[in-house]
Amino acid sequence: MATFQDEEAASKVRARLESLTHSDLQEFFARSFERCPDPDQAARNLERWLRATSNPHEHLAHLLSTPQLTPLVMLLLGASQPLADAVIQNPELATLLTDPRVLQQVPNTVELLAEGRRLASSSTSYSHTLDRLRFLKQKTLLPLTVSDLAGIRGQEEIWRGLSHLADALIRLAFEAATRQARGSQDQDSGPSPDLMVVAMGKLGGEELNYSSDVDLVYVCPDGLEPSAEAELSKTCETLNRALADRMGRGALYRVDLRLRPYGRSGPLVASMRSIESYYRSHAETWELQALIRSRAVFGPEELKLRWEGMRAEYCFGHGWSTARLSEIVSMRTRVETHAGPDDLKRGPGGIRDVEFATQILQLILGHQVPEVRERPTLDALRNMERLGLIAPERAANLISGYTFLRKLEHRCQLAGDVQTHSLPTHPQARERLAAVMEFGSWEDLHQQVEQVRAGVREGYAALLSPLSDSNSARGQVLEGQSRAKADLARWFDSLPDSDRFYESLLVNKDSLRRVERIAVASPAAIDSCVRDVGLTEAILSGEIEEDLDCESFDFKSVGEGSLAEIAAAARRCIDRLKIKWTLAPDFPVWDALSRVYDGLVGSVASRLNAGFNVLALGSYANQSAGFVSDLDLMFLAEDCGPESGHEKQAQAFLGEMRELRSFGIPVNCDLRLRPEGRHGMLVRTYEGFSAYELAAMDLWERFALGECRTVWGSSRAFELVVKAAYALPITPERLQELLAMKKRIETERVTVKYRTRNVKLGVGGLSDIEWFVHLHEMRYPTATEAGTLHRLDDRLRQLARARLINAVELDALSEGLRHLLTLRERLALLGLTTDIVPENPDRLDRLAWTFGFERGNEFLAKHEHITSAVRLIFLEGIERLRA
């Protein structure tokens, strides 16, 4: 007999339902909730469902007529609130849950595609089609979940069913997105474009969870026209939204595209040739490991065959070295350190232990034993056992442990349709989980979990023990690392003949010292060291510290070279500058970077024989552009008539600068500060610029033009810009207008949470120093020699010479400038993509170490001391300007 936590509330529900359906439900309530993990929740949902139907009495009579299956409906209503809501939203679907034939079925991709296309054919709009796909997911998921909870289907069948459902819905959503992109909802509007969608991770292995992200990669044929590739990218963006946007029936799937080549920074859609090139030359060890479970969901057969060939070559086409396999183990260890004690996926003895152990064995054995190349984890383990490659008891332990943990993970996710991998902490939730797992109490379930995890961890350790290298040069080098063990291993494990490098590090302490500093302070530079083995050798030998070639880049030095050759020369300089500055923080890196960027701009302008002048603005103009910077530019020409071709030249210039990014040059050209911004011509004549300056130039535009210098061309254009920048004297009203704009920028672009942590726009940040200097230059252009100096430190010293600031203020602002510029580059080299001082304690400690502090809080205290002084001087300076 079911036990309700709130008997009084359950009695009231029963009374209301008896009144609603004119039925006696005493026996029904006594027997139908026995298997239910939360009878109270099930009773409430039962009432909501019956009230949502057009004929409550008829639907209840149907339930009463199937006494053996009715408890399964109650099981669903009490185990998963999101699925209960789906039944309430679609009352008619409840009949599927009491149909034995439906409960015995496993979703079939072909049948689901046919049904999905039938539903789409009767929809009246794009949004209606997406709603129909969400209905199809609900209709399929409900009986599948009941068959899971009731034990009608085994766990592996459930995983495959969920995966087949996702396969079908992704394809159906792509077909809908394609029609939407074409502006037609007609299913006969033409063939779908040639796109291959590749599933990675759980979906690729046909082991999907109830609440999984779907890891996808979008692949197009080689040689598409740029317009066709852009259109395909637009369609895939529409597909992402079709899958992930929440509607009345929720979302289909969260989409994760981070496993595509180059991750977040990579193109949304990539050609098969470019992907093959990436895996051949740039993929990290973990990315090759991820290929094991990659699988084409749909796409042209030729692309599918090439993907299969690539997977076979890079996963199984050669034997894997112990060093590279140890890197995977190290990564698993690193992930494990961030897992909580109740993390079923990442914690010791968790789901990842089985998956990683299996995949490492696949990488070891797959070269010679094709049978172990299976994508599903348990299929691969069974084949290894069948072939005598692992002991039967070891395989049985891992298989049963994996099945139990995945089932437990599913039960945790069903409760709230959330992507959780952790056991609940609330006592009531724990008891509910124990009930749905068919344990008598939480204590019984928790004891079983501990036993399973201990067995899985023992099997994981036993299978991977041969990879231990504590006595090797590698093991001894890595043993002494506390801050950057994983990054150092990632670096040297990826090099050819890695053992030789480890042996060199073991005997040369100076080499090890340099390598340790780079691994801790500049992990984002490691890829450059792997790509260029000569750079690693220069680091070990110490030659990098004497390398003068990296300090300059003259476009004339590459002559008439191709764009790829220009990019290679520049990238070599930038890579070496990262390392040289990491090892010697006093090295004037911003001057050197400016010369590199000037060289790139000059190279492209020279290649095109550009007839316009190129002017640098912003941080590029004041020679503080960093390793990852936008280059603010303006183009001016003496003559710009239609026959001059300057506009086409400018477009070609920007196209080549964009192409440089594809060669690994981290710069982006920004022309938004040109007259009329995005709406203006790319190139203005001198006369046109002067006319705009007189008739339409806003005060903020003049302010922005105060940071300007010539990169390519004559001095005439520069003189015109400087004249415009300082044409209007700063009156109190104009000063107030500019300060209001600065306040608006701070308020709109920086959240309160990060006001003291934003390096550029925060309190006492770079923006305060830049505005302080330039406002004084606009107020006193003659005394400050406005327009003749570019570097901020030079301009600060000029303010002091003009007696506009005192020696104490000069020292504080100079210290702040050095600190903030250094901090910005440190964040970039740590691989952090924003100018925000991190909150994560590990990242903060690592950042602090690069500044010579042991703890993050020590660094924060110093940072706040510096920025507070900068802000105080800024405010006092503004008051002086107002006076």
Helices and strands as residue ranges (DSSP letters): H 7-21, H 26-31, H 39-52, H 56-64, H 70-79, H 81-89, G 91-98, H 100-104, H 109-121, H 126-149, H 155-182, E 196-200, H 201-204, E 213-220, H 226-244, E 254-256, G 263-265, E 269-271, H 272-281, H 285-290, G 291-293, E 295-298, H 301-316, H 322-337, H 351-365, G 370-372, H 377-386, H 392-416, H 427-436, H 442-464, G 465-467, H 473-479, H 485-493, H 498-507, H 509-521, G 523-525, H 526-531, H 533-541, G 543-546, G 549-551, G 555-558, H 563-583, H 589-608, E 613-617, H 618-621, E 629-637, G 642-644, H 646-662, E 667-670, G 677-679, E 683-685, H 686-695, H 699-705, E 708-712, H 715-725, H 732-749, G 752-754, H 766-779, H 792-801, H 807-829, H 841-850, H 856-882
